[in-house]
Amino acid sequence: MPDEPILRAKAREAILNGRLPAARPSRTVYGQRSGAICTVCGYAVRRGEMHYELEFQASPPPEGRSLRDTLQRFSAWPEVRRSILHARCFDAWEFECSEVGPSERRVPT
């Protein structure tokens, strides 16, 4: 696996080319999985290796005022994007989000 400066560059590239959002995920799970490809570095997650699984909702469910609208909102399944990241790649992605992400996520300098 590449060292930290290379991982940060790969994380920045993933954000800038749209493979990985710079926004907070709607759900984050930390666990073990094997065979998945890391969105940042492109290497497979090995058996027993800890990783992060990030879920990003593409759009919120529609708002509704009537009972029918509310029922449609509950049955709507917004598109969810999932990304798998090694723990070190997750750290690099989080750092780069504060550097190149949306202005509301940037750390003042």
C-alpha positions as CSV (number, residue, x, y, z in Angstrom):
1,M,0.0,0.0,0.0
2,P,1.3,3.5,-0.8
3,D,2.7,5.8,1.9
4,E,0.8,8.8,3.3
5,P,1.7,11.5,0.8
6,I,0.7,9.2,-2.1
7,L,-2.5,8.2,-0.3
8,R,-3.4,11.9,0.2
9,A,-2.8,12.6,-3.4
10,K,-5.0,9.6,-4.5
11,A,-7.7,10.7,-2.1
12,R,-7.6,14.3,-3.5
13,E,-7.8,12.8,-7.0
14,A,-10.8,10.6,-6.0
15,I,-12.6,13.7,-4.7
16,L,-11.8,16.0,-7.7
17,N,-12.8,13.4,-10.3
18,G,-16.0,12.5,-8.5
19,R,-15.2,8.9,-7.5
20,L,-15.7,9.9,-3.9
21,P,-17.7,12.8,-2.5
22,A,-16.2,15.4,-0.2
23,A,-19.4,15.4,1.8
24,R,-20.2,13.6,5.0
25,P,-21.4,10.1,4.4
26,S,-25.0,9.3,5.4
27,R,-23.7,6.1,7.1
28,T,-20.3,4.8,8.0
29,V,-19.5,1.2,9.0
30,Y,-16.2,0.0,10.2
31,G,-15.6,-3.7,9.9
32,Q,-13.9,-6.6,8.1
33,R,-14.4,-7.6,4.5
34,S,-12.2,-9.3,1.9
35,G,-12.1,-8.8,-1.8
36,A,-13.5,-5.3,-2.1
37,I,-11.5,-2.7,-3.9
38,C,-10.6,0.5,-2.1
39,T,-12.0,3.6,-3.8
40,V,-8.9,5.6,-2.9
41,C,-5.9,3.4,-3.6
42,G,-7.4,0.8,-5.9
43,Y,-5.9,-2.1,-3.9
44,A,-8.1,-5.0,-2.6
45,V,-9.0,-5.2,1.1
46,R,-7.4,-8.4,2.3
47,R,-9.2,-11.1,4.4
48,G,-9.5,-9.9,8.0
49,E,-8.3,-6.4,7.2
50,M,-10.3,-3.6,8.8
51,H,-11.9,-1.1,6.5
52,Y,-14.6,1.6,6.3
53,E,-17.7,1.3,4.2
54,L,-19.2,4.7,3.4
55,E,-22.7,5.2,2.1
56,F,-23.8,8.4,0.4
57,Q,-27.4,9.1,-0.5
58,A,-27.6,10.7,-3.9
59,S,-30.8,12.5,-3.1
60,P,-33.1,12.9,-0.1
61,P,-36.6,11.3,-0.2
62,P,-39.2,13.7,-1.6
63,E,-41.1,15.8,0.9
64,G,-44.9,15.4,1.1
65,R,-47.9,17.0,2.7
66,S,-50.7,14.6,2.1
67,L,-51.0,11.0,3.4
68,R,-50.4,9.7,-0.2
69,D,-47.2,11.9,-0.5
70,T,-46.0,10.6,2.9
71,L,-46.6,7.0,2.0
72,Q,-44.7,7.5,-1.3
73,R,-41.8,9.1,0.6
74,F,-41.5,6.1,2.9
75,S,-41.6,3.7,0.0
76,A,-39.1,5.7,-2.1
77,W,-35.5,4.3,-2.2
78,P,-33.1,7.1,-2.9
79,E,-30.0,6.0,-4.7
80,V,-27.1,5.0,-2.4
81,R,-23.5,5.0,-3.4
82,R,-21.1,2.8,-1.4
83,S,-17.4,3.1,-1.1
84,I,-14.9,0.8,0.6
85,L,-11.7,2.4,2.1
86,H,-8.8,1.0,4.0
87,A,-8.4,2.6,7.4
88,R,-5.3,4.6,6.2
89,C,-7.1,5.6,3.0
90,F,-10.1,6.8,5.0
91,D,-7.8,9.0,7.1
92,A,-6.3,10.4,3.9
93,W,-9.8,11.0,2.4
94,E,-11.0,12.8,5.6
95,F,-7.9,15.0,5.6
96,E,-8.4,15.9,1.9
97,C,-12.1,16.7,2.5
98,S,-11.0,19.4,4.8
99,E,-8.6,20.7,2.2
100,V,-10.5,20.5,-1.1
101,G,-14.1,19.7,-0.1
102,P,-17.1,22.0,0.1
103,S,-16.4,25.3,1.8
104,E,-18.6,24.3,4.8
105,R,-16.2,21.4,5.5
106,R,-12.9,23.3,5.1
107,V,-10.9,24.0,8.2
108,P,-10.0,27.8,8.5
109,T,-6.3,28.5,8.1
